[in-house]
Amino acid sequence: MKEKNINEHDDELEVEEEDDSPKSKGKKYGIGVERKQNYIIERAAEESGIHPDTVKTSWEACWAVMQDELEIGNWVKLHGKGLFYLSKRKSRIGRNPSTLEEFEVPEREAMAFQTSPAYAKRLREIRAKRSRAKKEDSTQN
């Protein structure tokens, strides 16, 4: 059986169109645009010059390894980016907002991400730069 070269592909990866519509802005996570996995894969393929199918296979393999590590109780540190870990959530009393009926929400674990100090500093600098540029634009108009 001949091994397939992972950089040789016959078909192209389907890419979802960007959603820059107003409905995607201002959601729970900020004012930016929601980016889906296929968009990230396509951008990574463009940046690296690697076929999108290869990038997708690598992405899924890395994600599977990270999930396995988290499931056995380890944490995953990405140098200069942050740390993935399982956060334990205590049981609590929840309330149905429509009926005000109370119910118990059981104890659970959730995946969490803690940004590294270096990356957090970089993000603060980017936000400050955008804020300064926005202020300059508003004073010039």
C-alpha positions as CSV (number, residue, x, y, z in Angstrom):
1,M,0.0,0.0,0.0
2,K,1.4,3.3,-1.1
3,E,1.6,6.0,1.6
4,K,-0.1,9.3,0.7
5,N,1.9,12.5,0.9
6,I,0.0,14.7,3.3
7,N,0.8,17.8,1.2
8,E,-0.8,16.3,-2.0
9,H,-4.5,16.9,-2.2
10,D,-7.1,16.6,-5.0
11,D,-9.9,18.7,-3.6
12,E,-10.1,22.0,-1.9
13,L,-11.4,22.6,1.6
14,E,-14.8,24.2,1.7
15,V,-14.4,27.7,3.3
16,E,-17.3,29.5,4.9
17,E,-17.7,33.1,3.9
18,E,-16.8,35.8,6.4
19,D,-19.7,37.1,8.3
20,D,-19.2,40.8,8.7
21,S,-22.9,41.6,9.1
22,P,-24.0,43.7,12.0
23,K,-25.8,40.7,13.6
24,S,-22.4,39.2,14.4
25,K,-21.1,42.3,16.2
26,G,-21.6,43.2,19.8
27,K,-22.2,39.6,21.0
28,K,-21.2,38.2,24.4
29,Y,-17.5,38.2,23.5
30,G,-17.0,41.8,22.3
31,I,-17.5,43.9,19.2
32,G,-15.4,41.8,16.8
33,V,-16.5,39.4,14.2
34,E,-17.0,35.8,14.9
35,R,-14.4,33.6,13.1
36,K,-15.2,30.0,12.6
37,Q,-12.7,27.1,12.5
38,N,-12.7,26.9,8.7
39,Y,-11.7,30.6,8.4
40,I,-8.8,30.0,10.8
41,I,-7.7,26.9,8.9
42,E,-7.8,28.8,5.6
43,R,-5.8,31.8,7.0
44,A,-3.2,29.4,8.5
45,A,-2.9,27.7,5.2
46,E,-2.3,31.0,3.4
47,E,0.2,32.1,6.0
48,S,2.2,28.9,6.0
49,G,1.8,27.9,2.3
50,I,0.6,24.5,3.4
51,H,-2.5,22.9,1.8
52,P,-5.7,23.6,3.9
53,D,-6.4,19.9,4.3
54,T,-3.0,19.4,5.9
55,V,-3.6,22.3,8.2
56,K,-7.0,20.9,9.1
57,T,-5.5,17.5,9.9
58,S,-2.8,19.0,12.0
59,W,-5.3,21.2,13.9
60,E,-7.6,18.3,14.6
61,A,-4.6,16.1,15.8
62,C,-3.3,18.9,18.1
63,W,-6.8,19.5,19.5
64,A,-7.3,15.7,20.1
65,V,-4.0,15.5,22.0
66,M,-4.9,18.6,24.1
67,Q,-8.3,17.0,24.9
68,D,-6.7,13.8,25.9
69,E,-4.2,15.6,28.2
70,L,-7.0,17.6,29.9
71,E,-9.2,14.5,30.4
72,I,-6.4,12.8,32.3
73,G,-5.9,15.8,34.6
74,N,-3.0,17.5,33.0
75,W,-2.8,21.1,31.7
76,V,-1.5,22.3,28.3
77,K,0.9,25.3,28.2
78,L,1.4,27.1,25.0
79,H,4.6,29.1,25.5
80,G,4.0,32.8,25.1
81,K,0.3,32.3,24.6
82,G,-1.3,30.8,27.7
83,L,-2.5,27.7,29.5
84,F,-5.5,25.4,29.0
85,Y,-6.8,23.6,32.0
86,L,-10.0,22.1,33.5
87,S,-11.8,24.4,35.9
88,K,-14.0,22.8,38.5
89,R,-17.4,24.5,38.9
90,K,-19.2,23.9,42.2
91,S,-22.8,22.9,42.3
92,R,-25.2,25.9,42.8
93,I,-28.8,26.9,42.8
94,G,-30.0,28.1,39.4
95,R,-33.3,29.9,38.6
96,N,-35.5,29.8,35.5
97,P,-36.0,33.4,34.6
98,S,-39.5,32.9,33.2
99,T,-41.0,31.0,36.1
100,L,-38.5,31.9,38.8
101,E,-38.4,28.2,39.7
102,E,-35.2,27.2,41.4
103,F,-33.2,24.1,40.5
104,E,-29.8,22.6,41.4
105,V,-27.1,22.9,38.8
106,P,-24.7,20.0,39.4
107,E,-21.0,20.2,39.9
108,R,-19.0,20.1,36.6
109,E,-15.7,20.7,34.9
110,A,-15.2,23.2,32.1
111,M,-12.2,23.9,29.9
112,A,-10.6,27.3,30.7
113,F,-7.8,29.3,29.2
114,Q,-5.5,31.6,31.1
115,T,-3.5,34.1,29.0
116,S,0.2,34.2,29.5
117,P,1.6,37.5,31.0
118,A,3.5,38.2,27.8
119,Y,0.5,37.8,25.6
120,A,-1.7,39.8,28.0
121,K,0.8,42.6,27.8
122,R,0.8,42.5,24.0
123,L,-3.1,42.6,24.0
124,R,-3.1,45.6,26.3
125,E,-0.6,47.4,24.0
126,I,-2.7,46.7,21.0
127,R,-5.9,47.9,22.7
128,A,-4.1,51.1,23.9
129,K,-2.8,51.8,20.4
130,R,-6.3,51.3,18.9
131,S,-7.8,53.5,21.6
132,R,-5.3,56.3,20.9
133,A,-5.9,56.1,17.2
134,K,-9.7,56.2,17.7
135,K,-9.3,59.4,19.9
136,E,-7.1,61.0,17.3
137,D,-9.6,60.3,14.6
138,S,-12.5,61.7,16.7
139,T,-10.5,64.9,17.4
140,Q,-9.5,65.4,13.7
141,N,-13.2,65.1,12.5
